[in-house]
Amino acid sequence: MCVISKEGFILRINDTLCTMLGLSRDEVIGKRCEEIFQGSMCGTRQCPFVYFTQSGGQPFECDVELSGRGGKKIPCILTVTPLMGPDGTLTGIVEDFKDISQRKETQEALRKSEERYRTLVENSYDMIFVVDGEGNFLFTNTACERLLGYSQDELNQTNGFILMHPDDVDPVRQQLRKLMTEGTIQRNVEYRYRTKSGSYIHILTNGAPMFDDQGRVVAALCIGRDITELKRLEEERQKMQKLESLGILAGGIAHDFNNLLAAIISNLSLLETLFLGLGREDAIEMIKSAKAASWQARSLTQQLLTFARDGAPIKRAASISRLLIEAANLALSGSRVKSEFFLPDDLWWAEIDEGQISQVINNVIINARQAMPRGGTVRIWAENMVVGTLDADRGLPLPQGGRFVKISIQDQGPGIPQEYLQKIFDPYFTTKQGGIGLGLAISHSIIKKHNGYMSAESRPGAGATFHIYLPACELPADRKEASLAVRKIKELRSGSPRGRILVMEDRQSVRDMLENMLIDLGYEVELAQEGSEAVSLYEKARESGQGFDAVILDLTVPGGMGGKDAVGKLREIDPEVKAIVTSGYSTDPILANYRRYGFCAAISKPFEIGELGETLGQVLGDNERLKMGDNKW
């Protein structure tokens, strides 16, 4: 405190103010007030003397800063009281400075804290909002606005239950009631909010009570996280688990079915060679028809196997023209849709997995068929192309100068909307009711594994066209007459045996089939039911000097040693063993990468006598092996 005369001289000062100013009493007494305080009011109309003269001497308060020693600013509340003489005239003033530095620091800390938390709340990715006991929004942050599409002003005038999915209202209302009455935190409350666009998002919320000064719960502070994408991923994970289970089942069925088809097709091929030799053309036509149906059944098992596991393709030279015709006839059988083919005679062959590529063609043509429920025409054409020779081909994600067979399949349906065109190859994307969106996704994956490319184009009302690019095969596409095959096989039957073959196969019917085919090809045969028996027979034959020229091993033997383990044991006995792996699981990666596992060749079931003979010829280095080209034996 200090007392100042009406002339502005300091008459008295207490020790506390001296300490605040950093001055002694002698340095202050008798000095003019503006010399000591150097305040912003000095010399202005806000000077207390001017104020009191104009206001009639009423006390007042104001915020000021004292300048202490070293220029330190001390925030104070200044209370000024006038001193009046007996005649009512102003004789001086009393100034009372209250140091509010601590209060200012606290206020500044609170301001910064509030600013910090406001920034945190407003910039939070999660929804932060306050609701009363009825669910009315009292406060919402910008995340609420971003996720729900409503402005904060709109939300703060809305009841949250109005935006909630009807099925979620009652459970959430019970949770809110419990929070308001018991004052307990409610964790992991899940519900759906409707956005302004009409769609629903999934929210996972934790709610905490807010209390007034009397300790009563007046509102709920909620933090909600958008888990819509997590829910979608969880649903996809569950789909994948179901698909994995179905895949295991499908793979088992396909494996068993392929073994049955192996016996059927192989015996039919043996009958065909027999009747060809006898000149029975009538019987040959019936056998060919039965074989064609069996090979179509095999293509169905290939689809099951591709669905079951993501196996690498087992590539062989094949005629694209024949494959397109067979696949289209199968896919359009019994429908109102017809097919038109434009296939040049000089169309290159491609090195492909016929089963997998047949599945791709089937998927595309079935989609075309479904796009034309009232009937129409599917146009299928193919052409030879070298990437980059035409401007239209230069943007393809294929090696420049590469030789490819381009397949195009066009329907007359309503077309694919542009917004869907970039999504049709995505897993689980479908616009069909009851569809699972895997057909085109699997097809795209198959073509990619063949080092090819698959694309689609469409215009509304003008149908859709799918383009498939497959690497062309360097092998010539020549064909040989079936009679030549019969003559060669008959020549092989005469004279000394061509070699000794050990067959390991768990199924009796397939063992018998293989034995008959190998005998027909001119080989001596010995049979084993599982891997350990085959290893024992191989070792004994080698010790006796009557070793086997080649071994055919079934890959999968339930309850016994399969081909993968057996070839390892055989290589310990004979590092030069010539082993061929065979399996009904034609997409098994071992068949595609057989050399990595110690095999010399691979052949997938079912197969015909010509394919078996050619494979053995390759393994044994026999120049007499037969190549049937477009025909299966």
Buried (B, 14 or more C-beta within 10 A) or exposed (E): BBBBBBEBBBEBBEEEBBEBBBBEEEEBBEBBBEEBBEBEBBEEEEBBBEBBBEEEBEBEEBEBBBBBEEEEEBBBBBBBBBBEEEEEEBEBBBBBBEBBEEEBEEEEEEEEEEEEEEEEBEEBEBBBBBBBBEBBBBBBBBBBBEBBBBBBEBBBEBEBBEBBEEEBBEEBBEBBEEBBEEBEEBEEBBBBBBEEEEEBBBBBBBBBBBEEEEEEBBBBBBBBBBBBEEBEEEEEEEBEEEBEEEBEEBBBBBBEBBBBBBBBBBBBBBBBBBBBEEEBEEBBEBBBEBBBEBBBBBBBBBBBBBBBBEBBBBBBBBBBBBBBBBBBEBBBEEBEBEBEEEBEEEBBBBBBBBBBBBBBBBBBBBBBBBBBEEEBBBBBBBBEBEBBEEEEBEEBEBEEEBBBBBBBBBBBBBBBEEEBBEEBBEBBBBEEEEEBBBBBBBBBBBBEBBBBBBBBBBEEEBBBBBBBBBBBBEBEBEEBEBEEBBEBBBEBEEEEBBBBBBBBBBBEBBBBBBBBBBBBBBBBBBBBBBBBBBBEBBBEBBEEEEBBBBBBBBBBBEEBBBBBBBBBBBEEEBEEBBBBBBBBBBBBBBBBEBEEBBBBBBBBBBBBBBBBBBBBBEBBEBEEBBBBBBBBB
